């Protein structure tokens, strides 16, 4: 008996209203000393299947991720940003399909939209490391959309002092058609901590999808890294899976 593959159930027509048009990203961009909080939580498989288009596979176990970046200096100035991603696969490659993105800086919001199609909403994004925890928060006009903390932190040292980030996928208009594009970034790690994440407050509707309710905590990490942003190289079809030719290089 051959193994049965799982595919998303969400109709591709749901993405037809996307208005983010991808623009040329230009040269590579170095963001120095970015602090990154990456918190993963399981959620029911039925929710993942209902929220992914047919061209993507769900991750097993089904989970979602909250990613926070804090950069105190660099070509875009000081900023903090965050996005909510549902874990998925294009073929065998892990990805996160973005359902909500936020930035504290209008320049950063515009650049992330232009480079990668992040439909960033301006918000108060806060990420700090203290002596015993990582604390991250998104709020708009005084209303909290998401608050996450990671505790029981342990330093990761040696050759294993890295974090594997699943690249973000965003829905964009490219060459007059709606498609998914992949965020391209490289990381030079300087410091890594790992702990147990906890959601203190969440408004799933304001984050982009009511069905993405965080459940069992999987992992929370903090990293200090130089990040290089590259131009997007790959696109993925909303309906045709990667193993059937749905993932291709951007010409």
C-alpha positions as a Markdown table, in Angstrom:
| # | Residue | x | y | z |
|---|---|---|---|---|
| 1 | Unk | 0.0 | 0.0 | 0.0 |
| 2 | Unk | 1.4 | 3.4 | -1.0 |
| 3 | Unk | 1.5 | 6.2 | 1.6 |
| 4 | Unk | -1.2 | 8.7 | 1.4 |
| 5 | Unk | 0.0 | 12.3 | 1.1 |
| 6 | Unk | -1.7 | 15.1 | 2.9 |
| 7 | Unk | -2.6 | 18.3 | 1.1 |
| 8 | Unk | -4.2 | 21.6 | 2.2 |
| 9 | Unk | -8.0 | 22.0 | 1.8 |
| 10 | Unk | -8.3 | 25.8 | 1.5 |
| 11 | Unk | -9.5 | 26.8 | -2.0 |
| 12 | Unk | -7.0 | 28.7 | -4.0 |
| 13 | Unk | -9.8 | 31.2 | -4.8 |
| 14 | Unk | -9.5 | 32.5 | -1.3 |
| 15 | Unk | -6.2 | 34.1 | -2.2 |
| 16 | Unk | -7.5 | 35.8 | -5.4 |
| 17 | Unk | -7.9 | 39.1 | -3.6 |
| 18 | Unk | -4.2 | 39.5 | -2.9 |
| 19 | Unk | -3.0 | 42.9 | -3.9 |
| 20 | Unk | 0.7 | 42.7 | -2.8 |
| 21 | Unk | 2.8 | 42.9 | -6.0 |
| 22 | Unk | 6.3 | 41.7 | -5.7 |
| 23 | Unk | 9.0 | 44.2 | -6.8 |
| 24 | Unk | 12.7 | 43.6 | -7.6 |
| 25 | Unk | 14.6 | 43.1 | -4.4 |
| 26 | Unk | 17.9 | 44.4 | -5.7 |
| 27 | Unk | 21.2 | 43.6 | -4.0 |
| 28 | Unk | 21.7 | 41.6 | -0.8 |
| 29 | Unk | 21.1 | 43.5 | 2.4 |
| 30 | Unk | 23.0 | 43.0 | 5.7 |
| 31 | Unk | 21.1 | 43.5 | 8.9 |
| 32 | Unk | 23.7 | 43.4 | 11.8 |
| 33 | Unk | 23.1 | 41.9 | 15.2 |
| 34 | Unk | 19.4 | 41.0 | 14.8 |
| 35 | Unk | 17.8 | 39.5 | 17.9 |
| 36 | Unk | 15.3 | 36.7 | 16.8 |
| 37 | Unk | 12.7 | 35.1 | 18.9 |
| 38 | Unk | 11.2 | 31.9 | 17.3 |
| 39 | Unk | 8.4 | 30.3 | 19.2 |
| 40 | Unk | 6.6 | 27.1 | 17.9 |
| 41 | Unk | 3.3 | 25.6 | 19.1 |
| 42 | Unk | 1.3 | 22.6 | 18.0 |
| 43 | Unk | -2.2 | 22.9 | 16.7 |
| 44 | Unk | -4.8 | 20.4 | 15.5 |
| 45 | Unk | -4.1 | 18.9 | 12.1 |
| 46 | Unk | -7.6 | 19.7 | 10.9 |
| 47 | Unk | -6.9 | 23.4 | 11.4 |
| 48 | Unk | -3.6 | 23.1 | 9.4 |
| 49 | Unk | -5.4 | 21.3 | 6.5 |
| 50 | Unk | -8.2 | 23.8 | 6.5 |
| 51 | Unk | -5.8 | 26.8 | 6.3 |
| 52 | Unk | -3.3 | 25.6 | 3.7 |
| 53 | Unk | -3.9 | 25.7 | -0.1 |
| 54 | Unk | -3.9 | 22.4 | -2.1 |
| 55 | Unk | -0.3 | 23.0 | -3.3 |
| 56 | Unk | 1.2 | 22.6 | 0.2 |
| 57 | Unk | 1.6 | 19.8 | 2.6 |
| 58 | Unk | 1.0 | 20.2 | 6.4 |
| 59 | Unk | 3.9 | 19.7 | 8.8 |
| 60 | Unk | 3.7 | 16.7 | 11.1 |
| 61 | Unk | 2.9 | 17.4 | 13.9 |
| 62 | Unk | 0.9 | 20.4 | 12.8 |
| 63 | Unk | 2.3 | 23.6 | 14.3 |
| 64 | Unk | 2.6 | 27.3 | 13.9 |
| 65 | Unk | 5.3 | 29.8 | 14.6 |
| 66 | Unk | 5.6 | 33.3 | 15.9 |
| 67 | Unk | 8.8 | 35.1 | 14.7 |
| 68 | Unk | 10.0 | 38.3 | 16.2 |
| 69 | Unk | 13.0 | 40.4 | 15.0 |
| 70 | Unk | 14.6 | 43.3 | 16.8 |
| 71 | Unk | 17.4 | 45.2 | 15.0 |
| 72 | Unk | 18.9 | 48.2 | 16.8 |
| 73 | Unk | 20.9 | 49.6 | 13.9 |
| 74 | Unk | 21.5 | 49.1 | 10.2 |
| 75 | Unk | 20.4 | 50.2 | 6.8 |
| 76 | Unk | 16.7 | 50.4 | 7.8 |
| 77 | Unk | 17.4 | 52.0 | 11.1 |
| 78 | Unk | 16.2 | 50.6 | 14.4 |
| 79 | Unk | 13.1 | 48.5 | 14.1 |
| 80 | Unk | 11.1 | 45.5 | 15.4 |
| 81 | Unk | 8.9 | 43.3 | 13.3 |
| 82 | Unk | 7.0 | 40.0 | 13.7 |
| 83 | Unk | 5.0 | 37.5 | 11.6 |
| 84 | Unk | 2.7 | 34.5 | 12.2 |
| 85 | Unk | 3.4 | 31.5 | 10.1 |
| 86 | Unk | 1.7 | 28.1 | 9.7 |
| 87 | Unk | 4.2 | 25.3 | 9.2 |
| 88 | Unk | 4.0 | 23.5 | 5.9 |
| 89 | Unk | 6.1 | 21.8 | 3.2 |
| 90 | Unk | 6.8 | 22.4 | -0.4 |
| 91 | Unk | 7.7 | 18.9 | -1.4 |
| 92 | Unk | 10.1 | 17.8 | 1.5 |
| 93 | Unk | 11.2 | 21.3 | 2.3 |
| 94 | Unk | 9.8 | 22.9 | 5.5 |
| 95 | Unk | 8.2 | 26.4 | 5.2 |
| 96 | Unk | 5.9 | 28.7 | 7.1 |
| 97 | Unk | 2.9 | 30.2 | 5.3 |
| 98 | Unk | 2.5 | 33.7 | 6.6 |
| 99 | Unk | -0.9 | 34.8 | 7.8 |
| 100 | Unk | -0.1 | 38.1 | 9.6 |
| 101 | Unk | 2.9 | 40.4 | 9.6 |
| 102 | Unk | 3.6 | 43.5 | 11.7 |
| 103 | Unk | 6.4 | 46.2 | 11.8 |
| 104 | Unk | 7.2 | 49.1 | 14.1 |
| 105 | Unk | 8.7 | 51.1 | 11.3 |
| 106 | Unk | 7.0 | 52.2 | 8.0 |
| 107 | Unk | 10.2 | 51.9 | 6.0 |
| 108 | Unk | 10.7 | 48.3 | 7.2 |
| 109 | Unk | 7.0 | 47.5 | 6.4 |
| 110 | Unk | 7.4 | 48.8 | 2.9 |
| 111 | Unk | 10.7 | 47.0 | 2.3 |
| 112 | Unk | 9.4 | 43.7 | 3.5 |
| 113 | Unk | 6.4 | 44.1 | 1.3 |
| 114 | Unk | 8.5 | 45.0 | -1.7 |
| 115 | Unk | 11.2 | 42.3 | -1.3 |
| 116 | Unk | 9.1 | 39.4 | -0.1 |
| 117 | Unk | 5.4 | 40.3 | -0.2 |
| 118 | Unk | 4.9 | 40.6 | 3.6 |
| 119 | Unk | 1.6 | 42.6 | 4.0 |
| 120 | Unk | 3.0 | 44.3 | 7.1 |
| 121 | Unk | 0.6 | 46.2 | 9.4 |
| 122 | Unk | 2.1 | 49.0 | 11.4 |
| 123 | Unk | 2.1 | 48.1 | 15.1 |
| 124 | Unk | 3.9 | 48.4 | 18.4 |
| 125 | Unk | 6.2 | 45.3 | 18.2 |
| 126 | Unk | 8.3 | 44.7 | 21.4 |
| 127 | Unk | 10.9 | 42.0 | 21.9 |
| 128 | Unk | 13.3 | 42.0 | 24.8 |
| 129 | Unk | 15.6 | 39.5 | 26.5 |
| 130 | Unk | 15.8 | 39.7 | 30.3 |
| 131 | Unk | 17.8 | 37.7 | 32.9 |
| 132 | Unk | 15.2 | 34.9 | 33.1 |
| 133 | Unk | 13.0 | 35.1 | 30.0 |
| 134 | Unk | 12.3 | 36.3 | 26.5 |
| 135 | Unk | 9.3 | 38.6 | 26.2 |
| 136 | Unk | 7.6 | 39.4 | 22.9 |
| 137 | Unk | 4.4 | 41.4 | 22.2 |
| 138 | Unk | 2.4 | 42.9 | 19.3 |
| 139 | Unk | -0.1 | 45.6 | 20.0 |
| 140 | Unk | -2.1 | 48.1 | 18.0 |
| 141 | Unk | -3.5 | 51.3 | 19.5 |
| 142 | Unk | -3.1 | 49.9 | 23.0 |
| 143 | Unk | -4.8 | 46.6 | 22.2 |
| 144 | Unk | -2.6 | 43.4 | 22.6 |
| 145 | Unk | -2.8 | 41.1 | 19.6 |
| 146 | Unk | -0.1 | 38.6 | 20.9 |
| 147 | Unk | 2.1 | 38.2 | 23.9 |
| 148 | Unk | 4.6 | 35.4 | 24.2 |
| 149 | Unk | 7.3 | 34.5 | 26.8 |
| 150 | Unk | 10.0 | 31.9 | 26.7 |
| 151 | Unk | 11.5 | 30.7 | 30.0 |
| 152 | Unk | 13.7 | 27.9 | 31.4 |
| 153 | Unk | 16.4 | 29.1 | 29.0 |
| 154 | Unk | 19.6 | 27.2 | 28.3 |
| 155 | Unk | 22.5 | 28.4 | 26.2 |
| 156 | Unk | 23.4 | 26.4 | 23.1 |
| 157 | Unk | 27.2 | 26.4 | 22.4 |
| 158 | Unk | 29.6 | 24.8 | 20.1 |
| 159 | Unk | 28.8 | 23.5 | 16.6 |
| 160 | Unk | 25.1 | 23.1 | 17.4 |
| 161 | Unk | 24.7 | 26.8 | 18.3 |
| 162 | Unk | 22.3 | 27.5 | 15.4 |
| 163 | Unk | 18.6 | 27.6 | 14.8 |
| 164 | Unk | 16.9 | 26.1 | 11.8 |
| 165 | Unk | 14.3 | 28.7 | 10.6 |
| 166 | Unk | 11.7 | 27.5 | 8.1 |
| 167 | Unk | 11.6 | 30.1 | 5.4 |
| 168 | Unk | 8.5 | 32.2 | 5.2 |
| 169 | Unk | 6.1 | 31.9 | 2.2 |
| 170 | Unk | 3.9 | 34.9 | 1.3 |
| 171 | Unk | 1.1 | 35.2 | -1.2 |
| 172 | Unk | 1.9 | 37.8 | -3.9 |
| 173 | Unk | 1.1 | 38.8 | -7.5 |
| 174 | Unk | 4.0 | 37.9 | -9.7 |
| 175 | Unk | 3.9 | 38.0 | -13.5 |
| 176 | Unk | 0.2 | 38.8 | -13.4 |
| 177 | Unk | -0.7 | 35.7 | -11.4 |
| 178 | Unk | -1.2 | 34.9 | -7.7 |
| 179 | Unk | 1.5 | 32.7 | -6.3 |
| 180 | Unk | 3.7 | 32.0 | -3.2 |
| 181 | Unk | 7.2 | 33.3 | -2.9 |
| 182 | Unk | 9.9 | 32.2 | -0.5 |
| 183 | Unk | 11.8 | 34.5 | 1.9 |
| 184 | Unk | 15.6 | 34.1 | 1.3 |
| 185 | Unk | 17.9 | 34.9 | 4.2 |
| 186 | Unk | 21.3 | 33.7 | 5.6 |
| 187 | Unk | 22.2 | 33.8 | 9.2 |
| 188 | Unk | 25.6 | 34.1 | 11.0 |
| 189 | Unk | 24.9 | 33.0 | 14.6 |
| 190 | Unk | 26.7 | 34.6 | 17.5 |
| 191 | Unk | 24.6 | 33.4 | 20.4 |
| 192 | Unk | 21.7 | 31.0 | 20.8 |
| 193 | Unk | 19.3 | 30.2 | 23.8 |
| 194 | Unk | 16.6 | 27.6 | 23.9 |
| 195 | Unk | 13.7 | 27.3 | 26.3 |
| 196 | Unk | 9.9 | 26.6 | 26.7 |
| 197 | Unk | 7.5 | 29.1 | 25.1 |
| 198 | Unk | 4.2 | 30.2 | 26.5 |
| 199 | Unk | 1.4 | 32.3 | 25.0 |
| 200 | Unk | 0.2 | 34.9 | 27.5 |
| 201 | Unk | -2.4 | 36.5 | 25.3 |
| 202 | Unk | -3.5 | 36.0 | 21.7 |
| 203 | Unk | -6.2 | 37.5 | 19.4 |
| 204 | Unk | -6.2 | 35.0 | 16.5 |
| 205 | Unk | -8.6 | 37.1 | 14.4 |
| 206 | Unk | -6.3 | 40.1 | 14.6 |
| 207 | Unk | -3.3 | 38.0 | 13.7 |
| 208 | Unk | -4.9 | 36.9 | 10.4 |
| 209 | Unk | -6.6 | 33.6 | 11.0 |
| 210 | Unk | -9.0 | 32.5 | 13.7 |
| 211 | Unk | -8.3 | 28.8 | 13.3 |
| 212 | Unk | -4.6 | 29.2 | 14.1 |
| 213 | Unk | -4.9 | 28.6 | 17.9 |
| 214 | Unk | -1.6 | 27.8 | 19.6 |
| 215 | Unk | -1.6 | 24.6 | 21.6 |
| 216 | Unk | 1.2 | 22.5 | 23.1 |
| 217 | Unk | 4.5 | 24.4 | 23.3 |
| 218 | Unk | 7.2 | 22.9 | 21.2 |
| 219 | Unk | 10.3 | 25.2 | 21.3 |
| 220 | Unk | 11.3 | 28.8 | 22.0 |
| 221 | Unk | 14.6 | 30.2 | 20.9 |
| 222 | Unk | 16.6 | 33.4 | 21.0 |
| 223 | Unk | 19.4 | 34.1 | 18.6 |
| 224 | Unk | 21.7 | 37.0 | 18.0 |
| 225 | Unk | 22.8 | 36.8 | 14.3 |
| 226 | Unk | 23.9 | 38.9 | 11.4 |
| 227 | Unk | 21.2 | 38.4 | 8.8 |
| 228 | Unk | 21.7 | 38.8 | 5.0 |
| 229 | Unk | 18.5 | 39.2 | 3.0 |
| 230 | Unk | 18.7 | 37.9 | -0.6 |
| 231 | Unk | 16.4 | 38.4 | -3.5 |
| 232 | Unk | 13.6 | 35.7 | -3.8 |
| 233 | Unk | 14.6 | 32.8 | -5.9 |
| 234 | Unk | 11.7 | 30.4 | -5.8 |
| 235 | Unk | 7.9 | 30.5 | -6.2 |
| 236 | Unk | 5.3 | 27.8 | -5.4 |
| 237 | Unk | 1.9 | 27.2 | -7.0 |
| 238 | Unk | -1.2 | 27.4 | -4.8 |
| 239 | Unk | -2.7 | 24.3 | -6.4 |
| 240 | Unk | 0.1 | 22.2 | -8.0 |
| 241 | Unk | 2.4 | 20.6 | -5.4 |
| 242 | Unk | 6.2 | 20.9 | -5.7 |
| 243 | Unk | 6.6 | 17.2 | -6.5 |
| 244 | Unk | 4.4 | 17.8 | -9.5 |
| 245 | Unk | 6.3 | 20.8 | -10.8 |
| 246 | Unk | 4.6 | 23.5 | -8.7 |
| 247 | Unk | 7.8 | 24.9 | -7.3 |
| 248 | Unk | 10.1 | 26.8 | -9.7 |
| 249 | Unk | 12.8 | 29.3 | -9.9 |
| 250 | Unk | 11.8 | 32.9 | -10.4 |
| 251 | Unk | 12.9 | 33.9 | -13.9 |
